[in-house]
């Protein structure tokens, strides 16, 4: 396996490769000082870089590497506490890792992406999704709004103008904005005020919820119940992590049950057939082009321990939030292994009542 590390301190190469040698993987590691050197390579299995490589933004480099080497695992390296720009980097990065780069964490990151590809590459899943006559379309407005919000100069007026392209979305966002979950007491009647009240990331998730849980074969009450759980799971998952990871967990939590919108999937109960809705939903999100940590969080929401990733991250947060909201059993063995089991009583107290209970 050819590992390419771009723009990092080459003085650490010997130390890092010595650490890697303990795992006896036989990886071929290359430290390159500039982006151009990486773009000229003909074979890459894993590529890593920071938020900037000289004058080149790291996410831009990873996007180019994605086009040249679509099979490569792409990893963005962040300094401790470095949040700026990391969310936009997730459009083209499979994983985020912290500096200084740790050999064990790199191996776990590569293994987890490989595991996800194995899950989503199963023939049963591909055939089941292939039999669906009409897949839910990609969330067009969500993707456009995501691109707009990457511009630090984007104004609330510009955001409101973009949302106004779709009156149905405006109506749904206003309805949700005035619901028990988000209402601050004063009724919101225009989309610009909704932008101000909710904030950009919360608004982005509401747009995603409106598009993802649009017309389906599910009955109205069933769809509303899924959307209700989605919003509660999203808000709880966001509180379980910090920094950019909180936003990732919130979005993954929002989409945890999106696979149930597809016909022919299993709900996980005894006797049900077809691919599990978690994997089917993750496959759909992959087709939509959502960031890998979100896809990963949805795919492994019921078995986060299968992810070879250190610590408690997106899949773990979605597992806890979705289980607590649904009243389902938790994997306490997993929570113990990542040293968060003692926080479970506190997390249980954070669960919000359903919309029906809050009304």
N, C-alpha and C positions, 0 to 999 in steps of 0.2 A: 504494500500500500504506500502510495506516494503522498506525503504530508508536506504542504507548502505553507510557511509562516512568513507573512509579508510585513515589512516595516517595523519589526520588533528588534529589540536589542540582541544583536548577533553574539554579543559577549556571553550571553546565557546559554548559547547553543550546546556547548560541551556539557554543562551541568544538567540541562534538560534531557539531552539524549542519553546521558548516563542513567538518569531516573527512568527513562522509557525502557532502557535495556533490561531492567529488572523484570519487566513483564514479558520479555522474550517474544515480541510480536514480529520482529523482522521488518519494522516499518522503515521506509526510506524518507528521512526528514531533510527538507531544504529551507534555509533561511535566506530570504531575498530582501534587499534593502528598498527596492522601488516597485511601484505598481506595474510599470512597463515590463519588468522582468517576469512578473507573474503572468501577464497577458500573452507573453510569447511562448509559454509552455504548451506542449502538445499532450501531456498526460498529467492529470491531477485527480486525486481521490478525496483529499480533504484540504481546504484552504482556510487560513485564519488571518485576520487583520484587526487593527483597532479602528476607532472612529475616524481617524485620519491616517493616510499613508503619504507623507510629504504634503503636497498640495492637493492630493486626491482624497475626497471623502471615502471612508472605508465602505459605507453602504453602496456607493457607486461602483467601487471596485468589485464587490461581491456580486452586484447585479451583472456586470460584464462577465465575470467568471461563470455565472449561472448560464449565460447564453453560450459561452464557449465549452463549458463542461457541465451540462445539466445533471449528470449523475453524481457530481462531487458534493460532499458534505461541506456546508459553508458556516463558519463560526465567527462571530463578532466578539472581540476582546474589549472589556471595559475596565477602567480603573475603579477602585472602590468608591462608591458614591457617585459614579459618573452616570447620570440619567439622561443628560441632554443628547437628543438625537438617537437614542437607542431604540425607541419605539419604531421610528421610521426605518431603522436598520433591519427590523424584523421582517420587513417585506421581502428581503433577499437573504436573510440569515436563517439557518435552521436552529441555531442555538446561540445563547450568550454565555461567555465564560469570563471569569475575573482574571486580571493580572495580579501577581505574576502567574503565568501559565503553569498549571500543575499537570504532570503526565497522567496521573490517575483520572483526573476530571476530564481530560481530553479523550481518553479511552472510553469512559462512560458515555460521553456525549456522542461519539461516533457509533458506539454500540446501540444507543437508544434510537438514533435515526435509522439504523439498519433494522432494528426490531420493528419500528413503525412501518417501514417499507414492506417487511414480511407480512405484517398484519393486513395492511391495505392492499397488498398484492395477491391475496388469496383468490383462487379461481372462483370459489363460491360467491365471494363478495362481488367480484367483477361481473359475474353472470347475473346475479340478483339485481344489481343496479342497472345492468345493461337491459334487463327485461322491463324496467320502468318506462312506460310510454312517454312520459313528459316529466323530466326532472325539474324541481324548482329552479327558476333562472337565477343567475348570479345577482347578488344585491347591488344593482347598478349605482343607485344613489349613494349607498354606503361607501362603495369603492371610490366614487368621484369625490365625496366629502372627505374621505381619508387622504386623498391626494391634496385637496385644498388645505387641510389642516396641517400638512407638513410645512406650509409656508408660514413662517413666524409673523409675517405682516398681514395675514388673513384677518379681516375685520368681521365682527358679528353681522354687519350689514351684508357683506359678501356671502357669508354662510347662509343667512336667511334668504337671500336672493336665490342661491342654489337650491335650497329646500323647496322654495316656492314653485319650482318646475313641476312638482308633483303634488297637486292638491290633496290627493288621497293620503299621501305620507304626512302632509301638514296636519290633516285632520286627526290621524292616528297619533302623531307626536303630541299634539295639543291635548288629546284625550288622556294619554298616558301622563303628560306633564301635570294635569289637574287631578290625577288619581291619588288615592291614599298614600301611595309610595313616595310621590314627589311634591305634592301640594304643600306650599308654604303658607296657606291661609288665604292668599289673594288669588282670584281666578286669573289665569293667563289666557288671553284671547288672540294674541298674534305671535307669529313664529319668531320674530326678533326678540320679544320678551322671553320666549321659551329658551332661546339660545343663552340669554343672560342668566336666567334662573338655573339652568341645568349644568352649564359648563360644557366645554367642547367634548370631552371624552364620554360623559353621560349622555349627551345628545347623540353622539355617534352610535352608542349602543342602542338607544331607542329607535333610531333610524334602522339599524340592523334588525332589531326585533320586529319592527313593522314590516320590513321586506321579507325576512326569513319566515315569519309566521303568517304569511298572507294566505290567500285562498288555497285550500288543499282538499283532499278527500275526507279529512276529519270533520266531524260535526262541529258546529259552532261552540257548544259548551266544552267539548273535549279540547278544541284548539285554545279556547280561553284559559282552560285549566293548565295546559302546557305553558302558555305564555305567562301566566301568573307565577308558576313555579320557576320559570326561566328568570324573571325579574328578581325574585327573592333569592334564588341561587346566585345570580350575578352580584347582587349587592353584598351578600355574605362572603362570597369568594374574594371580593375586592378587599375586604377587611382582614383577610388572613395573611396577606403578603404586603410587602412595602415597595415603593418606587415603581418603576415601569412594570415590574412583575404583577403589581396589583391590577393594572389595567388589562394585562393579558389574562389573568385569572377571571376578571369580571366578564370579559368577552367570551372566554371559553365556557364559563358558567352559564351565560345567557344562551349558548348554543348547545348545551349538554344533551338536550332531548330533541334536537332538530332532526335526527334520524327517524324519529317516530312519524314524521310527515311523509316518509317514503312507504309505499305499499310493499307487502311481502317481507317485512323485517320482523325479527323476534324481539319481544319485550323482556326476554330473559327469564320468563316464568317457565315452570315445568311443562313440557309438552309443546311449547311454541317452537316454530320452525323458521328457517331462514337465517341470514346473518344478523348478529346482534345490532340493535339500533345505534349503540355507541360507535361501533366500527363503521356502520353504514353512514352515520352522520359525519364522522371524520373523513370518510372518503368523499362525501359531497363537499365538505369545506375545502378539501384539497383541490377538487375540481374548480371551486370558486377562487382559488388562489390566496386563501387566508394564510397568515404566518404559521410556520410549523409548530411553535409552542402551543398555539390554540388548537390546531389539528390534533396534536399529541395529547393535550389535556382532555379533549372530548373522547378520543379513542381509548384512553387508559383510565377513564374516570372511575371504573369499578374495580380496577386492578392496578393501582399506581405502582405497586411493588415490582411489576414486570419491567418498568422503565429502569434502565441501568444509569440512573442519574443520582448524584449525591444530594442529600438534603431534601427539604420540603419545598416543592415548587408548584408549577401550575397544575399538573395532574393531581397532585396531592390536595391542593386547595379545592379543586372542582369535586374531588371525591368526598371531602368533608362536607362542603356546602350542599351538594346535590343530595347526599345521603341524609343530612340533618333536615333539609327542607322536605324531603319525601318521607321522612320517618323510616328510612331503610337502615339495615345494619352497617356498621363501619368496620373497616379492616384494622382492628386495634393492633395486630401484630405489625402491620406496616407503620402505623403511627408511632409505635414504640421504637421501631428501628430507625426512624428519622427524628427521634427525641422530641415529639410534640404531644404525646399522649396526655401529659399532665395539663395541657391547655384545653382539652375537650370540654370540661364543664363550663369554662368561660365561653367557648364557641357555641355551646348549646343555648346559652342565654342570649346570644346575638340573633337567633333565628326570628325573623319577622312573621307575624300572622299573615294568613292568606288575605287576598282582597275581600273575600266574603266575610272573613272574621273581622277585618278592620272596618268594614262598612257600618 
